[in-house]
């Protein structure tokens, strides 16, 4: 997979890549591109299914949490027994088989309500697991120093894939339908699996170990309970997803009332995703790595908490569709461009078992646990007649707590990185 001289020059301007790292970085970029393109082809479909079942969203979030609680021990057991060169592609190919089954159900229009709600839950599980596997793999391949330089650019591959997936979904959903989008997604997921196989063969990183990580199916959970660093990461994840879910519930109800046509809603969700990912891609390509090297992880980790505080203050003052959309977009851009790459660097300083198992637990069960808590909280408060402005004000302390944890995590990572 040799790059042209022009591609090498572009890569050199965007990120500081050393000669021995070039192949691994290109493969990681392509891998994440295919993975997120596959997901973003499906995301507008999931959002459309969420709008159709808007009155039952809290139950769908509960089902997602239950599904992840079952899936994560199986995932942990897989990595305990198999080397990453086999375990990572196996996860993706399992989901390819799932997509084929959903393709048949949508194509034949079987049980539309049940299949739609099942797909909503399935994609919520799929997204978290496949992305968590990817970044666990990256944290296992690269060191913390490499992560600061390279993870922003690797994340840009995902944003470019998200742009391609969103644009393709918006352009083609009317012509090929939901089943066609699922078929394209399955092909891209197989491409991601093959990139993972090639990465596992390489020796571009000082971390070339490919033995099974060992331990038990639940050892990642017990590690979180023992480690202050991992507990802080779990708390940060819980605070992030709680705020995100509040915004998602509000936005879903507003869109359901404003856009009655399902195809137009799907195209609308695709357009929003496209705008967010274009902005994230530009920042990841040009700024994230350079800023992390220059200023450390603190500012990147604190970006979303700051955006949350500013956004919720604005939303409390002006609870409108335009402001809501702006707050959602700002938080998502900050998350993809700064906070997520920086958070993934944090896992480079923990043991291999925790890279896969504890990270997988935090980014799936804890993440969806926050969804579950926020979803039922939002539903209960809305049933009591609480308006948007008080809800936004109530979220402000969460932003403050998240900011404090972000600062602590950045300082602690520096100490753990030193020999």
C-alpha positions as CSV (number, residue, x, y, z in Angstrom):
1,X,0.0,0.0,0.0
2,X,2.5,2.6,-1.2
3,X,1.6,6.2,-1.4
4,X,2.5,8.6,-4.2
5,X,5.0,11.4,-3.6
6,X,2.2,13.9,-3.7
7,X,0.2,12.0,-1.0
8,X,3.4,11.8,1.2
9,X,3.8,15.6,0.9
10,X,0.1,16.2,1.9
11,X,0.5,13.7,4.8
12,X,3.7,15.5,6.0
13,X,2.0,18.9,6.1
14,X,-1.1,17.6,7.9
15,X,0.6,15.5,10.6
16,X,4.1,14.6,11.8
17,X,4.5,11.1,10.6
18,X,7.9,9.3,10.8
19,X,9.0,7.0,7.9
20,X,8.4,3.8,9.9
21,X,4.9,4.9,10.8
22,X,3.6,5.8,7.3
23,X,2.1,2.4,6.3
24,X,0.4,2.0,9.7
25,X,-1.1,5.5,9.6
26,X,-2.4,5.1,6.0
27,X,-4.0,1.8,6.9
28,X,-5.5,3.2,10.1
29,X,-6.9,6.2,8.2
30,X,-8.4,3.9,5.5
31,X,-9.7,1.5,8.2
32,X,-11.5,4.3,10.2
33,X,-12.8,5.8,6.9
34,X,-14.5,2.5,5.9
35,X,-15.8,1.9,9.4
36,X,-17.5,5.3,9.9
37,X,-18.7,5.4,6.3
38,X,-20.5,2.1,7.0
39,X,-22.0,3.6,10.2
40,X,-23.1,6.9,8.7
41,X,-24.8,5.2,5.9
42,X,-27.0,3.7,8.6
43,X,-27.3,6.5,11.1
44,X,-30.0,8.4,9.3
45,X,-32.0,5.2,9.1
46,X,-31.7,4.7,12.8
47,X,-32.7,8.4,13.5
48,X,-35.8,7.8,11.2
49,X,-36.7,4.7,13.2
50,X,-36.3,6.8,16.4
51,X,-38.7,9.5,15.1
52,X,-41.2,6.8,14.2
53,X,-41.1,5.5,17.8
54,X,-40.4,8.8,19.6
55,X,-42.9,8.0,22.4
56,X,-41.0,4.8,23.2
57,X,-37.4,6.0,22.9
58,X,-36.7,5.5,26.6
59,X,-37.6,1.8,26.1
60,X,-35.3,1.5,23.1
61,X,-32.5,3.0,25.2
62,X,-33.3,0.6,28.0
63,X,-33.1,-2.3,25.5
64,X,-29.8,-1.0,24.1
65,X,-28.3,-1.0,27.6
66,X,-29.5,-4.5,28.2
67,X,-28.1,-5.7,24.9
68,X,-24.7,-4.2,25.7
69,X,-24.7,-5.7,29.2
70,X,-24.9,-9.1,27.5
71,X,-22.5,-8.3,24.6
72,X,-19.6,-6.8,26.5
73,X,-18.7,-10.0,28.5
74,X,-18.8,-12.0,25.2
75,X,-16.6,-9.4,23.6
76,X,-14.2,-9.4,26.6
77,X,-14.0,-13.2,26.5
78,X,-13.2,-13.1,22.8
79,X,-10.2,-10.9,23.3
80,X,-9.1,-12.9,26.3
81,X,-8.7,-16.0,24.1
82,X,-7.9,-14.8,20.6
83,X,-5.0,-12.6,19.3
84,X,-6.1,-9.2,18.0
85,X,-5.3,-10.3,14.4
86,X,-8.3,-12.7,14.7
87,X,-10.5,-11.1,17.2
88,X,-10.8,-7.6,15.6
89,X,-11.9,-8.9,12.1
90,X,-14.2,-11.4,13.7
91,X,-16.2,-8.7,15.5
92,X,-16.7,-6.8,12.2
93,X,-17.7,-9.9,10.2
94,X,-20.2,-10.8,12.9
95,X,-21.9,-7.5,12.2
96,X,-21.7,-8.0,8.4
97,X,-23.8,-11.1,8.9
98,X,-26.3,-9.1,11.0
99,X,-26.5,-6.5,8.2
100,X,-27.4,-9.2,5.6
101,X,-30.2,-10.4,7.8
102,X,-31.6,-6.8,8.3
103,X,-31.2,-6.3,4.5
104,X,-33.5,-9.2,3.9
105,X,-36.0,-8.0,6.4
106,X,-36.2,-4.5,5.0
107,X,-36.2,-5.7,1.4
108,X,-39.1,-8.1,2.1
109,X,-40.9,-5.5,4.4
110,X,-41.1,-8.1,7.2
111,X,-42.6,-6.9,10.5
112,X,-41.8,-3.2,9.9
113,X,-42.4,-1.9,13.4
114,X,-40.6,-4.7,15.2
115,X,-37.7,-4.7,12.7
116,X,-37.4,-0.9,12.9
117,X,-37.2,-0.8,16.7
118,X,-34.8,-3.8,16.7
119,X,-32.6,-2.0,14.1
120,X,-32.5,1.1,16.3
121,X,-31.2,-0.9,19.2
122,X,-28.8,-3.0,17.1
123,X,-27.2,0.1,15.5
124,X,-26.8,1.7,18.9
125,X,-24.9,-1.4,20.0
126,X,-23.0,-1.7,16.7
127,X,-21.7,1.9,16.7
128,X,-20.3,1.7,20.2
129,X,-18.7,-1.7,19.9
130,X,-17.0,-1.3,16.5
131,X,-15.6,2.1,17.2
132,X,-14.4,1.0,20.7
133,X,-12.7,-2.0,19.1
134,X,-11.0,0.3,16.6
135,X,-9.6,2.7,19.2
136,X,-8.6,-0.1,21.6
137,X,-6.6,-1.5,18.6
138,X,-5.0,1.9,18.0
139,X,-4.1,2.3,21.7
140,X,-2.6,-1.2,21.6
141,X,-0.5,-0.4,18.4
142,X,0.7,3.1,19.3
143,X,2.4,4.8,22.3
144,X,1.1,7.9,24.0
145,X,3.7,10.0,22.2
146,X,2.6,8.6,18.9
147,X,-1.1,9.0,19.8
148,X,-0.7,12.7,20.5
149,X,0.9,13.2,17.0
150,X,-1.2,10.7,15.0
151,X,-4.6,10.1,16.5
152,X,-6.1,13.4,15.3
153,X,-5.2,12.5,11.7
154,X,-6.4,9.0,12.1
155,X,-9.7,10.4,13.5
156,X,-9.9,12.6,10.4
157,X,-10.1,9.4,8.3
158,X,-13.2,8.5,10.3
159,X,-14.7,12.0,9.7
160,X,-14.0,11.8,6.0
161,X,-15.8,8.4,6.0
162,X,-18.7,9.9,7.9
163,X,-18.9,12.7,5.3
164,X,-18.9,10.1,2.5
165,X,-21.5,8.0,4.3
166,X,-23.8,10.9,5.2
167,X,-23.6,12.4,1.7
168,X,-24.2,9.0,0.1
169,X,-27.2,8.3,2.4
170,X,-28.8,11.6,1.6
171,X,-28.2,11.3,-2.2
172,X,-29.2,7.6,-2.6
173,X,-31.9,6.8,0.0
174,X,-34.6,7.9,-2.4
175,X,-33.2,5.7,-5.2
176,X,-32.0,2.5,-3.5
177,X,-34.0,2.7,-0.3
178,X,-33.1,1.6,3.2
179,X,-32.2,-1.9,2.1
180,X,-29.7,-0.6,-0.5
181,X,-27.9,1.5,2.2
182,X,-27.6,-1.6,4.4
183,X,-25.9,-3.5,1.5
184,X,-23.4,-0.7,0.9
185,X,-22.6,-0.6,4.6
186,X,-21.9,-4.3,4.7
187,X,-19.3,-4.0,1.9
188,X,-17.6,-1.1,3.7
189,X,-17.5,-3.1,7.0
190,X,-15.7,-5.9,5.2
191,X,-13.2,-3.4,3.9
192,X,-12.6,-2.3,7.5
193,X,-12.1,-5.9,8.6
194,X,-9.4,-6.4,5.9
195,X,-7.6,-3.2,6.9
196,X,-7.5,-4.5,10.5
197,X,-5.9,-7.8,9.3
198,X,-3.2,-5.8,7.4
199,X,-2.5,-3.6,10.4
200,X,-2.1,-6.6,12.6
201,X,0.6,-7.9,10.3
202,X,2.6,-4.7,10.3
203,X,5.5,-3.8,12.6
204,X,5.3,0.0,12.2
205,X,4.7,0.5,15.9
206,X,6.9,-0.4,18.8
207,X,3.8,-2.2,20.2
208,X,3.7,-5.3,18.0
209,X,2.6,-7.9,20.5
210,X,-0.4,-9.9,19.3
211,X,-1.0,-12.4,22.0
212,X,-4.4,-12.7,23.6
213,X,-4.9,-10.2,26.4
214,X,-6.0,-13.0,28.9
215,X,-8.0,-12.5,32.0
216,X,-11.8,-13.2,32.3
217,X,-14.9,-11.9,30.7
218,X,-15.5,-9.5,33.6
219,X,-11.9,-8.5,34.5
220,X,-12.3,-5.2,32.6
221,X,-15.1,-4.2,34.9
222,X,-13.2,-5.0,38.1
223,X,-10.2,-3.0,36.8
224,X,-12.5,0.1,36.5
225,X,-13.6,-0.4,40.1
226,X,-9.9,-0.6,41.3
227,X,-8.4,2.2,39.2
228,X,-9.0,5.9,40.0
229,X,-7.8,6.7,36.4
230,X,-10.4,4.4,34.9
231,X,-13.1,5.5,37.3
232,X,-12.5,9.1,36.2
233,X,-12.7,8.0,32.5
234,X,-16.0,6.3,33.3
235,X,-17.4,9.4,35.1
236,X,-16.4,11.6,32.2
237,X,-18.2,9.3,29.8
238,X,-21.3,9.3,31.9
239,X,-21.4,13.1,32.1
240,X,-20.9,13.4,28.3
241,X,-23.6,11.0,27.3
242,X,-26.1,12.4,29.8
243,X,-25.9,15.8,28.2
244,X,-25.9,14.4,24.7
245,X,-29.1,12.3,25.4
246,X,-31.0,15.2,26.8
247,X,-30.2,17.2,23.6
248,X,-31.1,14.2,21.4
249,X,-34.5,13.7,23.0
250,X,-35.4,17.4,22.7
251,X,-34.2,17.5,19.1
252,X,-36.1,14.3,18.0
253,X,-39.4,15.6,19.3
254,X,-38.9,19.0,17.5
255,X,-37.9,17.3,14.2
256,X,-40.9,14.9,14.4
257,X,-43.3,17.9,14.7
258,X,-41.5,20.0,12.0
259,X,-40.9,17.5,9.3
260,X,-43.7,14.9,8.8
261,X,-42.3,13.1,5.8
262,X,-40.1,10.1,6.6
263,X,-37.8,10.4,3.5
264,X,-37.3,14.1,4.1
265,X,-36.5,13.4,7.8
266,X,-33.9,10.9,6.8
267,X,-32.3,13.3,4.3
268,X,-32.4,16.0,7.0
269,X,-30.5,13.9,9.5
270,X,-28.0,13.0,6.8
271,X,-27.5,16.7,6.0
272,X,-26.9,17.6,9.7
273,X,-24.3,14.7,10.0
274,X,-22.6,16.0,6.8
275,X,-22.1,19.5,8.2
276,X,-20.8,18.3,11.5
277,X,-18.3,15.9,9.9
278,X,-17.0,18.4,7.4
279,X,-16.1,20.7,10.3
280,X,-14.6,17.9,12.3
281,X,-12.6,16.6,9.4
282,X,-11.1,20.1,8.8
283,X,-10.0,20.5,12.4
284,X,-8.7,16.9,12.8
285,X,-6.6,17.2,9.6
286,X,-5.1,20.6,10.3
287,X,-5.2,21.2,14.0
288,X,-5.8,18.3,16.4
289,X,-2.4,16.6,16.4
290,X,-0.4,19.9,16.3
291,X,-2.4,21.3,19.2
292,X,-2.1,18.1,21.3
293,X,1.7,18.1,20.8
294,X,2.0,21.8,21.6
295,X,-0.4,22.2,24.5
296,X,-0.9,18.6,25.8
297,X,-4.3,16.8,26.2
298,X,-5.9,19.2,28.7
299,X,-7.4,21.7,26.3
300,X,-8.7,19.0,24.0
301,X,-10.3,17.1,26.8
302,X,-11.8,20.2,28.3
303,X,-13.3,21.5,24.9
304,X,-16.6,19.6,25.1
305,X,-17.3,20.5,28.8
306,X,-16.7,24.2,28.0
307,X,-19.0,24.0,24.9
308,X,-21.6,22.2,27.1
309,X,-21.6,25.0,29.6
310,X,-21.8,27.8,27.0
311,X,-24.3,25.9,25.0
312,X,-26.7,25.2,27.8
313,X,-26.5,28.8,29.0
314,X,-27.5,29.9,25.5
315,X,-30.2,27.3,25.3
316,X,-31.7,28.3,28.6
317,X,-31.9,31.9,27.4
318,X,-33.2,31.0,23.9
319,X,-34.8,27.5,23.7
320,X,-35.4,27.4,19.9
321,X,-34.7,24.9,17.1
322,X,-31.9,27.0,15.7
323,X,-30.1,27.3,19.1
324,X,-30.7,23.6,19.8
325,X,-29.2,22.7,16.5
326,X,-26.2,25.0,17.1
327,X,-25.5,23.5,20.5
328,X,-25.7,19.9,19.2
329,X,-23.4,20.7,16.3
330,X,-20.8,22.5,18.5
331,X,-20.7,19.7,21.0
332,X,-20.4,17.0,18.3
333,X,-17.6,18.9,16.4
334,X,-15.7,19.4,19.7
335,X,-16.2,15.7,20.6
336,X,-15.0,14.4,17.2
337,X,-12.2,16.9,16.6
338,X,-10.7,17.3,20.1
339,X,-12.2,15.3,23.0
340,X,-12.4,11.8,21.4
341,X,-8.9,11.6,20.0
342,X,-7.5,13.0,23.2
343,X,-9.5,10.5,25.3
344,X,-8.2,7.6,23.2
345,X,-4.6,8.7,23.9
346,X,-5.4,8.3,27.6
347,X,-5.8,4.5,27.0
348,X,-2.2,4.2,25.6
349,X,-0.8,4.3,29.2
350,X,-2.9,1.5,30.7
351,X,-2.2,-2.3,30.5
352,X,-3.2,-4.2,27.4
353,X,-6.2,-6.0,29.0
354,X,-7.6,-2.6,30.1
355,X,-7.2,-1.2,26.6
356,X,-9.7,-3.7,25.3
357,X,-11.8,-4.8,28.2
358,X,-12.1,-1.7,30.4
359,X,-12.3,0.6,27.5
360,X,-14.9,-1.5,25.9
361,X,-17.0,-1.5,29.1
362,X,-16.7,2.2,29.6
363,X,-17.5,3.1,26.0
364,X,-20.4,0.7,25.7
365,X,-22.1,-0.2,29.0
366,X,-21.3,3.0,30.8
367,X,-22.1,5.1,27.8
368,X,-25.5,3.5,27.3
369,X,-26.0,3.5,31.0
370,X,-25.8,7.3,30.8
371,X,-28.3,7.2,27.9
372,X,-30.6,5.1,30.0
373,X,-30.4,7.3,33.0
374,X,-30.8,10.5,30.9
375,X,-33.6,9.1,28.8
376,X,-35.8,8.2,31.7
377,X,-34.9,11.4,33.5
378,X,-35.9,13.4,30.5
379,X,-39.2,11.5,30.1
380,X,-40.1,11.9,33.7
381,X,-39.3,15.7,33.7
382,X,-41.2,16.2,30.5
383,X,-44.2,14.3,31.9
384,X,-44.1,16.8,34.9
385,X,-44.2,19.7,32.4
386,X,-40.7,20.9,32.9
387,X,-39.8,23.3,30.1
388,X,-36.6,23.4,28.0
389,X,-34.9,26.3,29.9
390,X,-35.0,24.7,33.4
391,X,-33.7,21.5,31.9
392,X,-30.8,23.4,30.3
393,X,-30.0,25.1,33.6
394,X,-30.0,21.8,35.5
395,X,-27.3,20.5,33.1
396,X,-24.8,23.2,33.9
397,X,-23.3,21.5,37.0
398,X,-22.6,18.5,34.9
399,X,-20.5,20.6,32.5
400,X,-18.5,22.0,35.5
401,X,-17.8,18.5,36.9
402,X,-16.8,17.3,33.4
403,X,-14.3,20.1,33.1
404,X,-12.7,19.3,36.4
405,X,-12.3,15.6,35.5
406,X,-10.8,16.5,32.1
407,X,-8.1,18.6,33.8
408,X,-7.3,15.8,36.3
409,X,-7.2,13.1,33.6
410,X,-4.7,15.1,31.5
411,X,-2.4,15.7,34.4
412,X,-2.6,12.0,35.5
413,X,-1.8,10.7,32.0
414,X,1.4,12.7,32.0
415,X,2.5,11.1,35.3
416,X,1.5,7.6,34.1
417,X,3.4,8.0,30.8
418,X,6.7,8.8,32.5
419,X,8.8,5.7,33.2
